[in-house]
């Protein structure tokens, strides 16, 4: 069950990065699209690796980590809605909620 939870976490992280990149490409203008399509996912990855992953030195614990994870998942869900896929966004939110519940149920926090 722990492997399923970790696999789902990786899948969600990839969906966040891809959704933010697609959103950036769609929202940016002629030159801004490159900055948004690469900059926003890169900023997400830096924050995620620095504060959330279990291997980070300055890892957040408890409620602060949960709030950051929820905020990042909400941003990705909003990006998915903005690019025109509200049903996919709903499915993403359900998967994210399932994964967060699994991590707490399996004491992976």
N, C-alpha and C positions, 0 to 999 in steps of 0.2 A: 504494500500500500504506500510505503514511503517513496518508492521509485515512481509510482504513478503521480504522486504529489509533486515530486521534483521535476518530472517530465512535463507536467502541466504548467509548472512555474516557468520553465524555459520556453514553452510554446507561447505563453502569455507575454513574456518579455519580448519575444520576436514579433508578435502581433503589435505590441506597443511601438516598437521601433519602426516597423513597416507602415503602420497607420499614420504615425507622425511624419514620416518622410513623404508619403503620398499626399497628406494634407498640406504640407509645406510646398510641394510641387504645384498643387492645385491653387493654392491661395496666393502664392508669390507672383509678382509681375514678371516682366522680362528678365531682369537680373536678380530680383529678390527671390525667385523660386529656387535658385541654386543655394542661396544662403539658408533659406527656410528648410529645404529638403534635406540638407546635410547638417546644418547647425542645430536644429531642434532635436533630432534623434541623437546627435552626438552629446548634446547637453544632458538629455535624459540618461544616456548610457553612463556618463561621468558621474552624475548624481546617484544612479542606481548602484554602480560598482563601489562608489565611495561610502555610501550610507546604508545600503540594504543587504547586499550579498553577505553570506556567512563568512567569507574569506576577508572581508574588509577590516582594516585596523580600527577605523572610527565608526563601526557599525552602530546604528541606532537600535535601541531595545524597547520592547513593550509598546505602549500606546503611540509613541512618536514614530516608530517604524510602521505600525499599522496605518496611521494617518497618512504618511508619505506614500505607502503602497496604494492606498485607496485613492489618493489625489492623482497619482500617475495613471492608474487604471481609468479614472473618470476622464482625465485629459484624453486618453486614447479613445475612449468610448465617444466623447464629444467630437474628436477628429473623424471617427468613422461615420458618425451621423452627418457631419459637415460635408464629407465627400459623397454623401448620397446613399448610405447603406444603413438605415436605422434598424432593420431586422438583424443584420450582422452585428451591429453594436449591442443590441439586446442579448444576443447569444454570447458575445464577449463578456458582458457584465455578469451573466449567469456563470460562465466558466471562472471568472475571477473570484466571484463570491464562493464558488465551490472550492477553489484552490485555497483561499484564505481560511475557510472552515476546516479543510483537511489539515492544514498546517497546525492549527490550534488543537484539533482532535488528536493528531499524532504527536503532539508535543515537540514540534520541530521549531518552535520559537524560543 
